[in-house]
Amino acid sequence: MKTSKGFTLIELLVVIAIIAILAAILFPVFAKVREKARAISCLSNQKQIGLGVIQYQQDYDEKNPGGVNGYGGGAGWAGQIYPYVKSAKVFQCPDDSSLNHTATDEGGSYGLNSNTALPSNPAKCDFHWAANSFSISQYGAPSKTFLLFEVIGNKYYNLAHELDSVNAGTGGTAEWCGGSASGQGLGGQYNPNGWNGESNTSSVATDGFMKYATGYMNGISSANDVGSYISPTGRHTDGANYVMADGHAKWLRSAAVSPGYNAALATDKQVNDNTAAGTDGTFADGVTQPAATFSVY
């Protein structure tokens, strides 16, 4: 008689257990690799925007975009950079699931540091009136000063049409007036500001308003500040991508970032609360100087 041997039940269970263990080990690794690829793609997008900013500076006396929003603070900057990059998708991070990705409401994943913008004509949504900011020569440390940061929920506007806000006599249509975001890393009303970021003061991360996607920056503690962030950690693992004033892009951990208003003097450190600029304390990680700052000085 011929006998045939197969796997016993115990052997099958052992093999299944080994496969399950390997899957449990490898799946998180695969997820991290996938996220790393998305983070690199996002950083590449921001680098292209940074190159567009450099070209903009050459055309506008070394000044960065200042936005077109009547609220001020730099909102509406993307329409000013769009002619130099000629792609709405460049303004979108692959990890940003909030975007509509439709023909009329592309949206964007990045906001402008509103400390870099100078006051404009508040009665107009006008490209020429509002194209005002510090020149690159006025920055204390351009390579360590943010120009762009990451946001989520900035979805109800058309990047190309922001440039159409240049409309002599009418000041442009409100629908396209300053949709792309701006902010200082702090919370409170209209910060981050933009067409769909109004009154962002809730502490609920899912309230529907635009949020920072950077993770909690150093010193963030008040209800308004926390409510302006989608989560304690950044969009890309423990941090987020930024474009600096000199045009280069890099990833930074949230704790190494200093939010807040411009310092009162070029020799002052940046504050990270809603008081007047002047001084700040030691960072949570023990260092006294941030890796990068929202302050122009």
N, C-alpha and C positions, 0 to 999 in steps of 0.2 A: 504493500500500500504506500502511496505517495502522500506525504504530508506537506502542507504549505504553511509557512510562518508569516504572520503579520505583526503589526504593532499592538502591543497590549494597551489597555486603557490607561494604565499608569504612565507608559511611555508617551502616549499622546498628550496626556495632561502636562507632563514635564515639558514637552516641546512647546505646547501652547503657553505655558507659564514663561518660558524663556523668551518667546516672541513678544509677549505682553511686556516683559521687563525691558527688552530692547526698544520697543515702541515708546514706552514711558520715558526712556532716556533720550531717544533720538528726536521725538516730536518737538520738544521745547527747543532743541538745537536747530531744527529746521525752521521753527517759527522765528528764532532770533536771526537766522541767516536771511529769511524773507524780509524781516523788519529792517535789517541792516541795508539790504538792497533798496528798500523804499526810502530810507533815510538818506542814502547816497544820491538817489534820484532827486529828492527834495533839495539837497544841498547843491546839486548841479543846476537845478532850476534857479535857485537863489544866486548862484554864481553868474548865470546869464543875466539876471536882473541887475546884479552888481556891475556888470560890463555895460549894461544900458545906462545905469546911473553915471558911470564915468563919461560916456558919450554925451549925456545930458549936461554934465558939468562943463564940458568943453564948449557947448552951445550957449550956456547961460552963466558966463563969468565965474566958473568954478563953484556954482551953487547947486545944491541938491534940490530935488523936487520939493515944493512947498504945499502941494495939494490945491483943491478947488472948492473945498467945503466952506460954506458960510459960517459954520460953527468954529472954524479955524482948526489949528492943531495938526494940519497936514493931511487930513482925510481927503481922498480924491487924488492921491499921488500917482496911482497906477496908470491913469489915463495919460499922464505926462511922460511916463516911461514906455508905454505901449508902442509908440512909433519906432522905438529903437530896438525892440525885441520881436515885434510883429507876430506874437503868438499869445493867445489868451491862456493856453494850457501851461505855459511857463509859470504863471502866477498861482498854480494849483499844486499842492503837495499830494502825492499818491496816498498818504495816510489820512487825508482829510475827507472823512465820510459825510460831512455836512453839505457838500456842494451839490448843486442841482444838475450840473453838466448838461444844460439845455442850450438851445440856440440863443435865447434872449437873456438868460440869467446864469452866466458862467460862474460868477463869484471868484473869490481868491482866498489864499491861505496865509497871506502875509500882511503885516501892518507896518506903518511908518512911525519911527520915533518922533513924537510930536514936539520934543524939545528942539529938534533941528529946524522946525518951521518958524518963520517970523509972522507977526500979525498981518493979515490981509484984509481986503475990503469985505466986511461981514455982510454987506447988502447984496453981494453978487456971488453966483457960482460961476466964476469966470476964470478960465485958464490963465489969462494974461495978468489979471489983477492979483491972483493968488500965488503965482509962481515966484515965491519969495522965501528965502531961507538963509542960514549962515553960509558963507563961502567956506570952502575946505581949509583955507588958510587960517580961519578963526577957530578951528578945533584945537583943543589942547593936545589930544592924542587920537587922531582919526582912525588908527588901526585898532583902538580899544573902545571906540564909541559906536554904539548901535545905530544903524540906519533903519534896518528892517528886522522884525521879529515875527514869530508864528502865531496865528489866531485860528479859531474854529467858529463856524456859524456865520461867516461873512459871505453870504450867498445871494442876496437879492439885488444884484446889479450887474451891469454889462461893462466889462473892462474897456472895450473899444469905445463905447458910447460916453464914457467919462470925458473923453476928449471933445465930444460934441457939446459939452457944457459951455464951450466958447461960442457964445451966441450974442453978439452985440445988440443991445436994446432990451433984451429980455433976461439976460443973465443965465440962460440955459434953463432946461426943465428940471424940476426938483427930483424927478425919477433918477436922473443920472448925476445928481450933484453930490459928489464926494462919497461914493459908495465904498471905496476901498478904505481900509481901517487905519487908525493911528492911535497912539497911546503912550504912556510913560511907565508902564509896568505896575501902576497903582490902580485901585478901584475907584468907585464913585460914578456919578452921573456923566454920561457921554465919554467914558474912558474904559475900554477903547471906544473911540467914536467912529462914526461912519453911518451910512444910510440905514443899516439894520442893527446898530449897536446902541440905540438910545436907552437912557435910563437904566444902565446895567448895574443895579445895586443889590440884586437878590443874592442870597447865600446859597441858593439852589443851583447846582451845576447844570440842570436840565431845564432851565426856565425859558429857553428858546432864544435868549439874547446872545450876541457875539461874545466870545470869551478869549482870554489868552490861552494858548496851547503850549506854553513854555514850561509849565510846572511852577510851583511857588518860588518866586525870587527871594533873595535873602532879605529878611525883615518883614515880609508880608504877614500880617496878623489880624488886622481889623476885619470886621464883617464885610465891609464894602470891598476890601482888597481880595479876600478869599473868594467872595462871590463873583469876582471877575475872572476866575480861573476855572477851566474845565475839570482839572484834577491837580493833586499835589505834585505829581510827576509830569515831565514833559512829554510831548508827542512822540519823541524818539527815545525810548527807554527812560533814562533819568534826566534827560535834558532836551534841548531843542537846537535848531539851526538859526543862525543870525547872519545878516549882511552888515559889515562894518562901513563906516563913512568913507573909507578909502577904496571900497568896492570889493574887498575880499570877503569870502563866506567861510563860516566855521561852526562846529558844534560845541556847545558849552553846557555844563551842568547848571541847573537852576540856582543852586546855592552860591555859585560863583558870580552871579549877576546882581548888579546894584540897580534897583528901580528908583524912580522918583524924579523930582524936578531938577532943572539945571542948578548947579552950585552957584552960590552968590558971587563967588570970585573964582578965578582960574586956579587959585591955590587951595581952595576948599575941596573936601571930599563931598560926594553926593549924598544927600539925605535919602532915606527910604521910607518916609512917611509923608503925611499931607501937610506938614508944617513948612515954614520958610526954609529955603536952602541954607546950608552952612556947614554943619558937621554931621558925622554919623559914628556909630560905635563899631566894635569889633564884629566881624562876620561870624556866623554860626560855626564855621569850620576853623575858626581861630585866626584867620588872616585879617589884616586891616585894610588891604587894598583889593578891590574886586578885579576879576579877570577882564571884565568889560562893564561898561556903564551906559546909562541913558543920558548922562550929562555931557553937554558939548565941551565943557571946560575940563 
